[in-house]
Amino acid sequence: MLKTSLRALSACTCVLSLGQACASGFIDDSHADLTMRNYYFDRNYVNATPQAAAREWAQGFILNLRSGYTEGPVGFGLDAQGLLGVRLDSSRAHTGTGLLPYNPTTREPADEYSELGLTAKLRASKSELQLGTISTLLPIAFASPTRLLPQTFRGAYLKSQELERLTLHVGWLDRINLRDSTDYQKMSVGSPNGRFNGAAESDRFLFVGGDYAWSPQLTLKYYHAELADLYRKDYYGFVDNRPLGPGSLKSDFRLFVTGEDGAAKAGPVDNRNAALMLTYALGSHKFGAGYMQLSGKTAMPYLFGTEPLVITEGTMSSEFLNPRERSWQVRYDYNFAGLGVPGLNGMLRYVSGDNIELPKLGGSNLTESEKDIELSYVLQGGALKGLALRARNAWYRNDFSARASHRDDNELRLNVDYTWKLW
């Protein structure tokens, strides 16, 4: 049935290309896969709070159909993504995990939710233009993959590699589809701890930028983005990875400079965020240390529903982006292949933030911290080769007032993912 559907899409594309002969590559270069994701999320609040815990268990199905291209100087293609989430366990008292949508009035979680995304694509030389359902994994717009189903955008996205060693990205987005939603909506600013006016909306997000491979070891990055009438952001960064002694040192520098755009409907925006992460790899070991400092009058804004791609990425309860916050982290990763168990990996991390300014939520010089532990395993052979298991636990603490949106919590996430290649 899937092959038949793709042949129908091929016929439509042929008509749209005004009679241009369809290449067999549209079908022959097509591929499809189905990812089955089982997800358990448990965030238990330590102090007395209106909600004792956010706790849900759900099963997700992610079907990706990708065509090849028609022949000619401009090739046409069409991709489709089908998403389905099914509730396994939840209740009105435990919603808000991001796994399942729920009724905002009754807080009753949905039994299931689904959606279909279509993406038309055009390829010429070394450039590709996508129209429709878009997923960007960029420092200024990182579509969240951290729950049951992926978050997406609606718009146009051009990726070009026409110039040697330069990858250029240009995009226009007008809607966002959140990871626990089935419809597109206008975009807003992430506003934990009341940092901005989270109710302000925009229907235009523009970005341009790229990565330049200066050398095999060093990649330079620059991006500019504007969320119309809310904020504008410039990103400067580099990643350098080179041998050092018996191992290798990775240096990851990131600088975000953010200000208001247009009518500034989300409120004042004035932030600079500079950070450096150093990671030394030696055999099966990786030792990391990082520092991030925010300056300016406000926190760093980012698109609500996305992941802010700062050096604290992957933390589960906080992003450490409050006004004037300074944070440092240490991290240790180990690949158990060194002990004869390929596919097994572990991680330990500690992040501490201080100097936080939140007058509405407790005052000045506030602090927060998070401890993370992670263990993951991917089956290396057998009938279920590629089956991935992942367990994460975090302990988060702060000294904000009881009105803060982030409270002390202990969090557990369990994932089981398996991708079945259909063809």
N, C-alpha and C positions, 0 to 999 in steps of 0.2 A: 504493500500500500504506500509506503514511504517513497519508493522509487517511482510509483505512478504519480504521486503528488509532485515530485520534483520534475517529472517530464511535463506536467501541466504548467508549472512555473516556467520551464524552458520555453514552451510555446508562447506564453505571454511576453516573455522577454524578447523573443524573436519579432513579435508584432511591434513592440515598442521601439525596437532598433530599426524600424522602417525597412524591413525586408532584408536586412543584412543576414547573410548566411550564418546559421548557428553552428558553432564549432562543436564537435563531439566532446570537446573538453568541458562543456557546460555540464554534461552528465558524467563523463568519464573521470573528471577531476573533482566531482562532488564527493562529499563524505558526510556522515551523520554519526552522532554518538548520544548516548543517554546516560546522564549521571544520576545516580540514586544516592540521596544524602539523608542520613538519619541523624537528628540533632537533638541533644538534651541540653537545656540551659537552666541554671539554677543560681540566682543571685539572692543571697540571704542577707537582709539588713540587720546589722548588729544592734543598733539602738532602737528605742521605741519610735516607730514611724507610722504614718497612715497606712502604708502597705508593708507587711512583714517580709514579703518575698516576691520576686518575679521568677516564676518557675513554669516551664512548658517543655513538652516533648512533641516532636513533629517529624513527618517524613516528607522529603522533597524529591521531585522529579524534574530534571532539567534536560530537555531535548533540544539539540542543536543540529540544524540542517544547513549545510553550506554548499552552494553550487560552485562550479568552475566558472569560466568566462567564455562568452561568444568570441569568435575570431574577428580579426580586423584591428586597425590601429587603436580603436576604443573598444574594449571588451565590456560586456554587460553581464551582471550576475544578480542573484537574489538569495538572501539568507533568511532563515526563519528560526525563531526560538520559542519553544513551548514550555511554560512553567506551571507546575502544580504543587501545592502544599497541602498536606493532610494532617489534621490534628490527631495526635495519639493520646495526649493528656494535657489538660489545662483547666482553668476555672476562672471565674470573674475576679477572684481575690488575687490571682497570680499572673494576670496579663501584663503586657508591656515589655516583653523580652525582645521584640523585633522578629520573632519567628512567625507569629500569626497575627492577622488583623483582628480588631475587636470593635464592638459598638461603643462609641465614646460616651454614650449616656448610661447604658446598662453594664458596660464592660464585659459583655458576653463575647467570648472568643468564637471566631468562625470555625466551622467544621472542616472546611476546605476553601481554597482560593486558587484561581488559575488565570493565566493570561497568555496572549500570543503576540510576539514582536516580529515585525518584518523589516528587513533592511535591503534596500536596493543598492547596488554597488557598481561603480564604473572604474575600469583600470586602463590607464594609458602610460606606456613606458614603465617607469618605476614609481608611479603615483596611483593612489587609490582614493576615490571619493565614496563615502557612505552616506546614505540618506534614509532616515526613518529611526529605527531603534538603534541607539548608540551606546557603547560602553567605552569610557575613557579611563585609562590608568595612568594619569599624569599628575605631577606635583600640585597643580592648581585645580584639578577635578578628578579625584580618584574614586571611581564607582565602587561602592562597598560590596565586597564579596564575603562578608563575615557572618552572615546569618544563613537561613535555610535556602532562600532564593536570592539571586543577584539583583542589585539595584541598577537601573538603566536610565538613559536620557532619551529625549526625542530631539532630532535636529540633523545637522550636516557636519561631517568630519572628514577632513582631507589629511592624508598622511603621504608624504613625498620623500623619496630618496634620490632625487635627480642629481643632486650635488654630492660628489664623493665625500664620504665620512660625515655628512650632515643628514639627520632625520628631522624633517620639518612637520609640525603639527599645527593645523588651523581648524577652528570649529565655531559653530553657532548652534546654541541649544536654546529651546524655549520652554521645555517641560522636563520634569523629573518624575520617575516612577520609583517610589520607595521600596525597600526590600520586603516590607510586609504590606504592600498595597497592590491593587490590581488596576489602578487608573493613573493617568498622568495628571500632574498638578503644577502650578506655578512654583518657582524656586524661592527659597528664603535662606536666612542665615542661621547656622547652628548657634543656639543661645543657652547653653547650660549655665547655671548660676546667675541667670538674668543679665548676661553680658550685653546683649543687644535686644532690639525689638524683634522678637522672633515671628511676630504676626505680619511684618512687612513682606511683601511679595514682589517678584520680578518675573517677567516673561522673556528675558533676553540675557544670555550669558555668552560672551565672546572671548575667545582665547587664540593666541598665536605664540609659537615658540619652537624650540628644538634642542636636540642633543648633538654635539659635535665631538667626534672622536679625534682629539688632538694628537693622540698617540695610542699604541696598543694598551698602554697603562692608564691614560688619563682621558676622561670624558667630561666636557664642559656642558652646562645646561643653562638655558634662560627661557622663561615663559612670562607672558603678560596676559592678565585676565580681567574682565569687567563684568560684574553682575549689575545690570542697569539700575541706577538710582539707589544702589545699596553700597557697594564697595568696589574698589579696584585693587589689584594685587600684582606685584612683580616678584618673580622667583629667580634667584641666582644660585647656582650650585656647581659642584664638581665631585666626581668619584675617581679616586686614584688608587690603583691596586698594583703593587710591585713587590718583588722579592726583597726580603730583609732578613739577613742571617739564614738560619735553617728553615724559616717559614716565609710568610708574606704579610704585608701590612696594607689594610684597606682604610683609606681616609675618605670620609663622606661629609662634605660641607654643604649646608643649606641655609639660605638667607631669604626670608619673606619680608617684603616691604608693602604695607597695606594702608590705604587711606579711603576716604569717602568718594562716592561717585554720584554725580547729579544731585538729586533731591535728598540723598542720604536718609531714606525713609527708615532705615534700621537704627538710626542714631549716629552719634559721632564715631568715627573710625580713625585711629591713629596708632599704628603698631609696627614694630620692627622685631623680627624673630631671627636670631642668629644661633646656629648650632653646629657642632662638630662631633662626629662619631668616629672613633678609631677602633679597628678590630684586627687583632693579630691572629693569624691562622698557623697552627703548628701541628702537622699530622692530623689526628682526629679531633684536635682541640681548637676552639676559637675563644679568645679573650677580648671582650669589648668594654670600652669606657666612653661616655659621652657627656656633653654639657650643652644646655640650651638656655638662652636668656631672652626674655621679652622686655622691650622698652617701649615708651610711648604712653599715651593716656588711656588706651583701651586694650582689651584682649585681641587676639588674632582671629578674624572672622574666617569662616569657610562655609561651603554649601551644606545646608542641612541635609542629612541623610547620607552624605559621603564620608570618607575617611580622610582626616587631615594628614597629609604625608610628611609628618615631622619625624625627628629621630626617635620619638617615643612611640612610633607606630607599632601596633600590636598589643599595647596595653589595653586592658579590658574595662576598667571602670573610670578612667580619666585620661584626657589627652595632654594635661599639664600646659594649658594655653591660657591661663587666667592673666589678668593685667599685672605686669611687672614681675611675673613669676620667673624664678631661676630654678632649674632642675638639673640634676646630674644622675647618671645611671651607670651601673656596672652589669655586665652580662657575660654568661658563660654557656657555650654550646659544645655538645659532644656528639660525635658520630660513632655509634657502637660497632660500626664495621671494623674499627680498630681492635675490638674484642671478639671478632668473628661473627657478629650479628648484623649483616648488611640490611639496610632498610629501617633500622631503629635509630632514632635521634632524640636527644634531650636538650632542654634549655632551662637555665636559671637566670632571673633578672631582678634587680632592685632599683627602683626609681624614687627619688626624693625631691620634692619641690618646696621652695620657701619664698619669702618676700612677697606673698600674694596680697593684692589690694582688692578687697571686696567690701566696701563700706556698708552695703545693704545686707550683707550676710555674715557679719561678725567683726568687721574692722580691718586693720592693717597687719602686715607681717604674718599672715596666716601660712599654714603648712599643709602638705598632703604627701602621701607616700603609697607605693604599691609594690608588692612582692609577687612575682610570677614564677610558676613552674609549669613545664610542658614536656610531654612525652608523646612521640608519634612513631608509627610503624607502618610500612608499606610492604605487603606480601611480595616476595621476590620470584615466586614460581607457583606452579599448580594451576588448577582450574580457575581460581580466583586471584590470579596474579594482578597486582595493581590495587587490590583492596587496601584502602587507607584508613587507619584508626588514629585518632588524635584525642588526647586528654589534656585539659588546661585547668589550672587552679590559680586564683588570684586573691590576695588579701589587701584591701584598700582601706586607708584611714585618713581622716583630715580633722582639723580643729575649727571648721566652719560652724556657724550657728545652726540650729535645728531647721531654719527656713531654707537652707541650701538644698539645691536639687541633687547634689552628690553627698551621700551619707556613707558612714562606715559600712562596708559590706565584705562578705566572703563569697566568691563566685566560682562556679564549676561549669565547664563546658565539655561535652563529649560529642565527638563526630565520628561517623562511619560513612565513608564515601567509596562508591564503586562506579567506574565509568565503563560502559559496555559499548564497544565500537560496532555500530550496526553495519556499516560498509565503509 
